[in-house]
């Protein structure tokens, strides 16, 4: 399942809204019976992804990315089921 285009206006950042969005994406993927979420987050927003439990699957890259650097990141839904 791909999580794509999550963006929070700077005026509302810091209120755990990213964690609420990640939870909604996770719940939808679980409803579909999927086992993993993947995404290409910007380096500037990595802290929110990492805090939720995403792990980096690649080094940072900018080639082919309009707003890089980005990385490939994944979240295992199997870990979510166990929690």
Rosetta constraint file for C-alpha pairs under 8 A:
AtomPair CA 1 CA 29 HARMONIC 6.34 0.50
AtomPair CA 1 CA 34 HARMONIC 6.90 0.50
AtomPair CA 1 CA 36 HARMONIC 6.17 0.50
AtomPair CA 1 CA 37 HARMONIC 4.67 0.50
AtomPair CA 1 CA 38 HARMONIC 6.24 0.50
AtomPair CA 2 CA 37 HARMONIC 5.51 0.50
AtomPair CA 2 CA 38 HARMONIC 4.95 0.50
AtomPair CA 2 CA 39 HARMONIC 5.69 0.50
AtomPair CA 3 CA 25 HARMONIC 7.01 0.50
AtomPair CA 3 CA 37 HARMONIC 6.58 0.50
AtomPair CA 3 CA 38 HARMONIC 6.19 0.50
AtomPair CA 3 CA 39 HARMONIC 5.26 0.50
AtomPair CA 4 CA 39 HARMONIC 6.23 0.50
AtomPair CA 4 CA 40 HARMONIC 7.53 0.50
AtomPair CA 6 CA 21 HARMONIC 7.86 0.50
AtomPair CA 8 CA 12 HARMONIC 6.64 0.50
AtomPair CA 8 CA 13 HARMONIC 6.25 0.50
AtomPair CA 8 CA 17 HARMONIC 7.90 0.50
AtomPair CA 8 CA 18 HARMONIC 7.45 0.50
AtomPair CA 9 CA 13 HARMONIC 6.57 0.50
AtomPair CA 12 CA 17 HARMONIC 7.87 0.50
AtomPair CA 13 CA 17 HARMONIC 7.13 0.50
AtomPair CA 16 CA 20 HARMONIC 6.63 0.50
AtomPair CA 17 CA 21 HARMONIC 6.27 0.50
AtomPair CA 18 CA 22 HARMONIC 6.13 0.50
AtomPair CA 18 CA 48 HARMONIC 6.69 0.50
AtomPair CA 19 CA 23 HARMONIC 6.12 0.50
AtomPair CA 19 CA 48 HARMONIC 7.36 0.50
AtomPair CA 19 CA 52 HARMONIC 6.36 0.50
AtomPair CA 20 CA 24 HARMONIC 6.32 0.50
AtomPair CA 21 CA 25 HARMONIC 6.29 0.50
AtomPair CA 22 CA 26 HARMONIC 6.06 0.50
AtomPair CA 22 CA 52 HARMONIC 7.37 0.50
AtomPair CA 23 CA 27 HARMONIC 6.09 0.50
AtomPair CA 24 CA 28 HARMONIC 6.24 0.50
AtomPair CA 25 CA 29 HARMONIC 6.25 0.50
AtomPair CA 26 CA 30 HARMONIC 6.15 0.50
AtomPair CA 26 CA 37 HARMONIC 7.53 0.50
AtomPair CA 26 CA 77 HARMONIC 7.22 0.50
AtomPair CA 27 CA 31 HARMONIC 6.19 0.50
AtomPair CA 28 CA 32 HARMONIC 6.42 0.50
AtomPair CA 29 CA 33 HARMONIC 6.46 0.50
AtomPair CA 29 CA 34 HARMONIC 5.48 0.50
AtomPair CA 29 CA 35 HARMONIC 7.64 0.50
AtomPair CA 29 CA 36 HARMONIC 7.86 0.50
AtomPair CA 29 CA 37 HARMONIC 7.53 0.50
AtomPair CA 30 CA 34 HARMONIC 5.61 0.50
AtomPair CA 30 CA 35 HARMONIC 7.26 0.50
AtomPair CA 30 CA 77 HARMONIC 7.05 0.50
AtomPair CA 34 CA 77 HARMONIC 7.36 0.50
AtomPair CA 35 CA 76 HARMONIC 6.21 0.50
AtomPair CA 35 CA 77 HARMONIC 4.87 0.50
AtomPair CA 35 CA 78 HARMONIC 6.04 0.50
AtomPair CA 36 CA 74 HARMONIC 6.84 0.50
AtomPair CA 36 CA 75 HARMONIC 5.68 0.50
AtomPair CA 36 CA 76 HARMONIC 4.67 0.50
AtomPair CA 36 CA 77 HARMONIC 5.19 0.50
AtomPair CA 36 CA 78 HARMONIC 7.65 0.50
AtomPair CA 37 CA 74 HARMONIC 5.56 0.50
AtomPair CA 37 CA 75 HARMONIC 5.11 0.50
AtomPair CA 37 CA 76 HARMONIC 6.58 0.50
AtomPair CA 37 CA 77 HARMONIC 7.22 0.50
AtomPair CA 38 CA 72 HARMONIC 7.12 0.50
AtomPair CA 38 CA 73 HARMONIC 5.64 0.50
AtomPair CA 38 CA 74 HARMONIC 4.36 0.50
AtomPair CA 38 CA 75 HARMONIC 6.43 0.50
AtomPair CA 39 CA 72 HARMONIC 6.00 0.50
AtomPair CA 39 CA 73 HARMONIC 5.40 0.50
AtomPair CA 39 CA 74 HARMONIC 6.48 0.50
AtomPair CA 40 CA 70 HARMONIC 5.79 0.50
AtomPair CA 40 CA 71 HARMONIC 5.34 0.50
AtomPair CA 40 CA 72 HARMONIC 4.88 0.50
AtomPair CA 40 CA 73 HARMONIC 6.11 0.50
AtomPair CA 41 CA 45 HARMONIC 6.63 0.50
AtomPair CA 41 CA 46 HARMONIC 6.32 0.50
AtomPair CA 41 CA 49 HARMONIC 7.77 0.50
AtomPair CA 41 CA 70 HARMONIC 5.43 0.50
AtomPair CA 41 CA 71 HARMONIC 6.12 0.50
AtomPair CA 41 CA 72 HARMONIC 7.21 0.50
AtomPair CA 41 CA 73 HARMONIC 7.15 0.50
AtomPair CA 42 CA 46 HARMONIC 6.29 0.50
AtomPair CA 42 CA 67 HARMONIC 7.19 0.50
AtomPair CA 42 CA 68 HARMONIC 6.00 0.50
AtomPair CA 42 CA 69 HARMONIC 5.85 0.50
AtomPair CA 42 CA 70 HARMONIC 4.44 0.50
AtomPair CA 42 CA 71 HARMONIC 7.01 0.50
AtomPair CA 43 CA 60 HARMONIC 7.47 0.50
AtomPair CA 43 CA 68 HARMONIC 7.29 0.50
AtomPair CA 43 CA 69 HARMONIC 5.75 0.50
AtomPair CA 43 CA 70 HARMONIC 5.55 0.50
AtomPair CA 43 CA 71 HARMONIC 7.38 0.50
AtomPair CA 45 CA 49 HARMONIC 7.12 0.50
AtomPair CA 46 CA 50 HARMONIC 6.05 0.50
AtomPair CA 47 CA 51 HARMONIC 5.99 0.50
AtomPair CA 48 CA 52 HARMONIC 6.43 0.50
AtomPair CA 49 CA 53 HARMONIC 6.50 0.50
AtomPair CA 49 CA 54 HARMONIC 5.40 0.50
AtomPair CA 49 CA 55 HARMONIC 7.95 0.50
AtomPair CA 50 CA 54 HARMONIC 4.94 0.50
AtomPair CA 50 CA 55 HARMONIC 6.29 0.50
AtomPair CA 53 CA 75 HARMONIC 6.40 0.50
AtomPair CA 54 CA 73 HARMONIC 6.10 0.50
AtomPair CA 54 CA 74 HARMONIC 5.28 0.50
AtomPair CA 54 CA 75 HARMONIC 4.58 0.50
AtomPair CA 54 CA 76 HARMONIC 7.84 0.50
AtomPair CA 55 CA 73 HARMONIC 5.45 0.50
AtomPair CA 55 CA 74 HARMONIC 5.52 0.50
AtomPair CA 55 CA 75 HARMONIC 6.48 0.50
AtomPair CA 56 CA 71 HARMONIC 6.77 0.50
AtomPair CA 56 CA 72 HARMONIC 6.08 0.50
AtomPair CA 56 CA 73 HARMONIC 4.43 0.50
AtomPair CA 56 CA 74 HARMONIC 6.58 0.50
AtomPair CA 57 CA 71 HARMONIC 7.32 0.50
AtomPair CA 57 CA 72 HARMONIC 5.32 0.50
AtomPair CA 57 CA 73 HARMONIC 5.22 0.50
AtomPair CA 57 CA 74 HARMONIC 6.66 0.50
AtomPair CA 58 CA 71 HARMONIC 5.60 0.50
AtomPair CA 58 CA 72 HARMONIC 5.29 0.50
AtomPair CA 58 CA 73 HARMONIC 7.20 0.50
AtomPair CA 59 CA 71 HARMONIC 5.89 0.50
AtomPair CA 59 CA 72 HARMONIC 7.70 0.50
AtomPair CA 60 CA 69 HARMONIC 5.73 0.50
AtomPair CA 60 CA 70 HARMONIC 5.29 0.50
AtomPair CA 60 CA 71 HARMONIC 4.71 0.50
AtomPair CA 61 CA 65 HARMONIC 7.91 0.50
AtomPair CA 61 CA 68 HARMONIC 6.80 0.50
AtomPair CA 61 CA 69 HARMONIC 5.05 0.50
AtomPair CA 61 CA 70 HARMONIC 5.42 0.50
AtomPair CA 61 CA 71 HARMONIC 6.16 0.50
AtomPair CA 62 CA 66 HARMONIC 7.75 0.50
AtomPair CA 62 CA 67 HARMONIC 7.70 0.50
AtomPair CA 62 CA 68 HARMONIC 4.62 0.50
AtomPair CA 62 CA 69 HARMONIC 4.42 0.50
AtomPair CA 62 CA 70 HARMONIC 6.28 0.50
AtomPair CA 63 CA 68 HARMONIC 7.76 0.50
AtomPair CA 65 CA 69 HARMONIC 7.16 0.50
AtomPair CA 65 CA 70 HARMONIC 7.36 0.50
AtomPair CA 76 CA 80 HARMONIC 6.97 0.50
AtomPair CA 77 CA 81 HARMONIC 6.34 0.50
AtomPair CA 78 CA 82 HARMONIC 6.57 0.50
AtomPair CA 79 CA 83 HARMONIC 6.60 0.50
